[in-house]
Amino acid sequence: MNLLHKAPSGLGYHAIVAERHPSLERIRISVLRLAPGDSYSGDTGAWESALVLQAGEATIAVESHGIVHHCQRQSVFAGPSSTVFVAPEQTWEVRAQGHATLQLVICSTPGNPGTASHIITPDQLKVRRVGQGNWFRLIYDIIDAPFPAHTMVLGETFNPPGYWSSAPPHKHEVDDPPHESAHEEAYLFRITPARGFGMQRVYTDDSSLNESYTVEDGDVVAIPRGYHPVVAGPGYQLYYLWILAGNQRVLAPRDDPNHAWLKDSEAVITAVGGLGKPGG
């Protein structure tokens, strides 16, 4: 099973995880790149979509909901995202402004026609400092459980060079609340410097799924099930945009019992001053 999708190149609209994907039923991911002055229009159909700015300057409009949002971002590593959440059965338009190529990611999950569209600005994001040692990372929650979406949960994770995330490894494939929730997921990676790399493993308890991938700037990994740890290559900062979809939006991940002891060690590391944490 190949879960890795290599980064597309060139301007225009690129569907990466599309309808009838062999591993994911509830997630779609596309990348939009526009030259300055160009525009692109799309519609959500029966899906709800998040238009997440990655780089450049844009005006994003959902006219039926009275939304016209102007936003800019030098890169994913220069500051948090601006996002427009678009409800089902809506038409949206993106126009590239400024002097640089616009890069935008469109994430979609099944929607509810009664949902409203929203602008999500950087100051509205919830920031979490998670882990310790060399599994410390920063997480920005863009669309979390309280947000009025139907199936989507969305955010961004930043790994310092050589650091791990999804650590201890966790999964969310069984509908067994409150112990575990069932959500499929996908990661879209960015790396700086862009010539760098990271690693992603996806595996199950019985090893019926046990895949490891070298991920490069712009790649996407589908995660239909299994544990899914990530590590940044030495010297390269790693980012991934993560999107989840399931029957409900409260996340209850289950840690791999072989590695769950990492959480017990975090309090000890905190007590000695955040050993290994950048800036700690």
Backbone torsions as a table, in degrees:
resi	resn	phi	psi	omega
1	MET	NA	117.5	178.7
2	ASN	-97.6	113.3	-178.4
3	LEU	-100.3	-3.6	-176.9
4	LEU	-90.2	131.7	175.4
5	HIS	-119.6	118.0	-176.4
6	LYS	-71.6	152.2	-176.6
7	ALA	-63.8	133.1	175.0
8	PRO	-75.0	160.8	178.2
9	SER	-122.3	160.7	175.0
10	GLY	90.2	166.7	178.6
11	LEU	-75.7	163.0	175.2
12	GLY	109.1	-169.7	-177.6
13	TYR	-97.8	126.4	-177.3
14	HIS	-125.9	113.1	174.6
15	ALA	-81.0	122.0	-178.4
16	ILE	-102.1	-56.5	172.1
17	VAL	-107.0	106.0	-172.5
18	ALA	-111.6	179.1	176.8
19	GLU	-57.8	145.9	-178.1
20	ARG	63.9	32.8	173.6
21	HIS	-64.1	140.2	-175.1
22	PRO	-67.5	-18.6	-175.9
23	SER	-118.2	-27.4	-175.7
24	LEU	-116.9	131.6	179.3
25	GLU	-102.3	-26.2	-169.2
26	ARG	-114.9	6.4	-175.9
27	ILE	-129.2	136.7	170.5
28	ARG	-128.7	141.6	177.5
29	ILE	-136.2	131.1	175.3
30	SER	-133.8	155.5	176.8
31	VAL	-118.0	134.7	178.6
32	LEU	-119.7	125.1	175.0
33	ARG	-124.2	127.6	-177.6
34	LEU	-129.7	140.7	171.4
35	ALA	-73.9	154.7	179.5
36	PRO	-52.5	131.7	179.4
37	GLY	92.2	-17.8	179.8
38	ASP	-81.1	160.2	180.0
39	SER	-137.9	163.3	178.6
40	TYR	-148.9	138.3	178.3
41	SER	-118.4	144.3	177.0
42	GLY	-144.5	172.8	174.9
43	ASP	-136.7	152.9	-173.1
44	THR	-86.4	-21.4	-176.4
45	GLY	60.3	-133.4	-179.0
46	ALA	-85.8	5.2	-175.4
47	TRP	-105.5	155.8	167.3
48	GLU	-99.2	144.6	-173.0
49	SER	-131.8	146.6	171.8
50	ALA	-115.5	122.2	177.6
51	LEU	-98.9	104.7	-171.3
52	VAL	-105.8	117.0	179.1
53	LEU	-71.4	128.6	176.8
54	GLN	-103.0	-43.3	179.9
55	ALA	-161.0	148.4	178.1
56	GLY	104.2	-166.6	-177.5
57	GLU	-129.6	133.3	-172.2
58	ALA	-144.1	153.8	163.5
59	THR	-115.0	123.5	-178.1
60	ILE	-115.4	125.8	-175.1
61	ALA	-124.7	135.7	168.1
62	VAL	-126.3	85.6	-166.6
63	GLU	-62.7	-36.5	-177.6
64	SER	-64.2	-22.6	178.2
65	HIS	-106.9	10.7	175.6
66	GLY	69.3	28.6	-177.4
67	ILE	-105.2	123.9	169.0
68	VAL	-136.0	107.8	-171.9
69	HIS	-118.4	122.0	175.6
70	HIS	-101.2	127.3	-175.7
71	CYS	-146.5	158.7	177.0
72	GLN	-149.4	154.6	-177.9
73	ARG	-158.8	124.0	-178.9
74	GLN	-65.6	-42.8	175.4
75	SER	-166.6	171.9	178.1
76	VAL	-66.0	-22.2	-178.5
77	PHE	-89.9	-5.3	-177.3
78	ALA	-93.5	-11.7	-178.5
79	GLY	165.0	166.8	-176.5
80	PRO	-68.5	168.2	-169.9
81	SER	-82.3	157.8	160.0
82	SER	-109.4	135.9	-174.8
83	THR	-137.0	141.9	169.6
84	VAL	-114.6	119.7	176.0
85	PHE	-90.0	122.9	-175.4
86	VAL	-113.0	125.1	-178.6
87	ALA	-70.3	164.6	176.8
88	PRO	-61.0	156.6	175.9
89	GLU	61.0	34.6	179.4
90	GLN	-122.7	149.5	173.9
91	THR	-102.7	136.0	179.0
92	TRP	-127.3	157.6	177.8
93	GLU	-136.5	138.1	175.7
94	VAL	-118.9	130.4	175.3
95	ARG	-122.7	129.6	179.1
96	ALA	-79.7	129.3	178.3
97	GLN	-113.1	178.9	175.0
98	GLY	72.2	-150.8	-172.1
99	HIS	-122.2	-1.2	-176.7
100	ALA	-112.7	159.2	175.5
101	THR	-63.0	134.0	177.4
102	LEU	-86.2	134.0	174.9
103	GLN	-126.0	124.9	-175.0
104	LEU	-137.0	141.1	175.0
105	VAL	-110.0	134.6	179.8
106	ILE	-112.6	113.0	179.6
107	CYS	-109.4	132.9	-175.9
108	SER	-134.6	143.7	174.5
109	THR	-140.1	164.8	179.8
110	PRO	-56.2	139.7	-172.9
111	GLY	-119.1	179.1	176.9
112	ASN	-124.4	123.6	-176.2
113	PRO	-56.6	-20.6	-179.5
114	GLY	-82.8	-0.5	-178.9
115	THR	-76.4	147.7	177.6
116	ALA	-99.5	154.9	174.8
117	SER	-83.4	152.2	-176.1
118	HIS	-145.5	151.1	167.3
119	ILE	-95.2	134.7	177.3
120	ILE	-120.7	108.3	-176.0
121	THR	-92.6	161.0	-177.0
122	PRO	-55.3	-35.7	-178.2
123	ASP	-71.8	-11.4	178.3
124	GLN	-89.4	-8.7	-176.0
125	LEU	-74.0	147.8	175.4
126	LYS	-96.7	127.4	-175.2
127	VAL	-106.8	131.7	178.3
128	ARG	-124.7	135.4	172.7
129	ARG	-102.0	112.5	-168.6
130	VAL	-119.7	140.6	175.2
131	GLY	84.2	-177.8	179.7
132	GLN	-148.2	177.4	178.1
133	GLY	53.5	-140.0	-178.8
134	ASN	-91.2	20.7	167.2
135	TRP	-120.2	24.0	171.8
136	PHE	-77.2	139.1	175.8
137	ARG	-154.1	162.2	175.9
138	LEU	-103.3	135.5	179.6
139	ILE	-124.7	131.5	175.1
140	TYR	-112.0	113.9	176.8
141	ASP	-83.5	118.8	179.6
142	ILE	-95.0	-51.5	178.0
143	ILE	-126.9	102.8	-178.3
144	ASP	-109.1	-172.5	-173.6
145	ALA	-58.3	-40.5	179.7
146	PRO	-70.0	-18.5	-178.2
147	PHE	-66.4	140.5	-175.2
148	PRO	-78.3	59.5	171.0
149	ALA	-100.2	174.9	-179.0
150	HIS	-99.4	-49.2	-179.4
151	THR	-130.9	-11.7	-169.9
152	MET	-86.0	137.9	165.8
153	VAL	-130.3	134.4	-167.7
154	LEU	-148.3	143.4	176.2
155	GLY	-169.3	-177.8	-179.0
156	GLU	-128.7	139.0	177.1
157	THR	-122.2	140.1	179.8
158	PHE	-121.3	119.4	175.5
159	ASN	-101.4	126.1	168.9
160	PRO	-63.0	161.8	179.8
161	PRO	-53.6	130.6	177.6
162	GLY	77.7	1.9	-176.1
163	TYR	-97.7	157.3	-178.4
164	TRP	-103.5	155.3	166.0
165	SER	-139.4	178.4	-163.0
166	SER	49.7	49.5	-178.0
167	ALA	-130.5	126.0	-1.6
168	PRO	-62.4	152.6	-179.5
169	PRO	-56.5	137.9	-179.5
170	HIS	-131.9	164.4	176.6
171	LYS	-136.4	164.5	175.8
172	HIS	-151.9	81.8	-174.8
173	GLU	-130.0	-9.0	-177.3
174	VAL	-117.2	131.9	177.9
175	ASP	-84.0	88.7	-176.2
176	ASP	-140.8	64.4	-177.8
177	PRO	-67.6	146.6	0.8
178	PRO	-91.1	10.0	-173.2
179	HIS	-78.8	-34.7	-178.3
180	GLU	-158.3	143.8	175.9
181	SER	-111.3	157.0	179.4
182	ALA	-102.7	109.7	178.3
183	HIS	-141.4	132.0	166.1
184	GLU	-87.0	160.7	-170.8
185	GLU	-149.5	162.2	171.4
186	ALA	-147.0	148.6	176.4
187	TYR	-116.9	135.2	169.5
188	LEU	-114.0	121.3	-170.8
189	PHE	-98.3	143.9	165.3
190	ARG	-130.9	146.5	-175.2
191	ILE	-137.9	140.7	174.7
192	THR	-133.3	134.9	-10.7
193	PRO	-55.6	151.4	-169.9
194	ALA	-66.1	-15.8	178.3
195	ARG	-79.7	-0.6	-175.7
196	GLY	-79.3	-167.5	-176.6
197	PHE	-156.6	165.8	169.8
198	GLY	-140.5	-176.5	178.2
199	MET	-131.9	141.7	176.9
200	GLN	-129.6	130.4	172.8
201	ARG	-114.4	140.8	174.6
202	VAL	-130.9	119.9	-174.9
203	TYR	-149.8	157.9	179.1
204	THR	-114.7	167.6	-179.5
205	ASP	-58.8	-38.4	-177.5
206	ASP	-92.8	4.9	179.9
207	SER	61.8	16.6	172.8
208	SER	-65.9	-24.0	169.2
209	LEU	-123.3	120.3	-178.7
210	ASN	-154.3	86.8	-174.4
211	GLU	-123.0	143.4	174.0
212	SER	-130.1	138.8	-175.0
213	TYR	-132.4	142.3	164.1
214	THR	-84.2	122.0	-178.6
215	VAL	-108.0	138.6	179.3
216	GLU	-119.8	174.7	-174.8
217	ASP	-57.1	121.3	177.8
218	GLY	94.5	-8.0	-179.0
219	ASP	-70.1	157.6	176.8
220	VAL	-126.0	136.6	172.7
221	VAL	-118.0	126.1	174.5
222	ALA	-83.3	139.2	-179.0
223	ILE	-127.9	84.7	-179.2
224	PRO	-73.9	-27.5	-179.3
225	ARG	-166.5	173.3	174.2
226	GLY	90.0	166.8	174.1
227	TYR	-74.5	153.3	-169.7
228	HIS	-150.8	64.2	178.3
229	PRO	-71.1	155.6	-177.4
230	VAL	-134.4	143.6	173.5
231	VAL	-136.1	142.0	175.4
232	ALA	-86.3	141.6	175.3
233	GLY	-63.8	151.8	179.6
234	PRO	-61.3	130.6	179.6
235	GLY	88.9	-4.9	-175.6
236	TYR	-123.4	124.8	174.4
237	GLN	-78.8	137.8	-176.0
238	LEU	-120.1	139.6	178.1
239	TYR	-128.9	144.4	165.3
240	TYR	-142.0	138.4	171.3
241	LEU	-87.4	122.8	-177.8
242	TRP	-115.3	141.0	-179.9
243	ILE	-134.4	132.6	178.8
244	LEU	-123.8	152.4	175.4
245	ALA	-148.1	136.8	179.0
246	GLY	-158.5	-171.2	-179.4
247	ASN	-70.9	-25.8	176.7
248	GLN	-140.6	165.9	-168.6
249	ARG	-107.7	6.2	174.6
250	VAL	-88.2	119.7	-176.5
251	LEU	-85.5	133.0	176.0
252	ALA	-137.6	79.3	-179.6
253	PRO	-74.1	149.6	176.6
254	ARG	-110.2	124.0	179.9
255	ASP	-75.3	146.8	172.6
256	ASP	-61.6	119.3	-176.4
257	PRO	-61.4	-22.0	178.2
258	ASN	-71.0	-21.4	-174.5
259	HIS	-124.2	4.7	-176.7
260	ALA	-64.1	-19.6	180.0
261	TRP	-60.3	-19.7	178.6
262	LEU	-55.9	-38.4	-179.5
263	LYS	-64.7	-35.1	178.4
264	ASP	-65.6	-28.9	-178.5
265	SER	-79.8	-16.2	-173.9
266	GLU	-65.3	-36.4	179.2
267	ALA	-65.3	-36.3	178.9
268	VAL	-66.7	-44.2	-179.8
269	ILE	-63.9	-40.3	176.5
270	THR	-58.6	-41.8	-176.7
271	ALA	-65.1	-27.3	179.9
272	VAL	-99.4	14.0	170.9
273	GLY	100.6	26.2	175.3
274	GLY	69.0	48.7	-177.5
275	LEU	-49.3	124.9	174.4
276	GLY	84.3	-3.4	-179.0
277	LYS	-82.3	130.8	177.4
278	PRO	-55.6	125.4	179.2
279	GLY	80.3	1.1	-177.0
280	GLY	-87.0	NA	NA
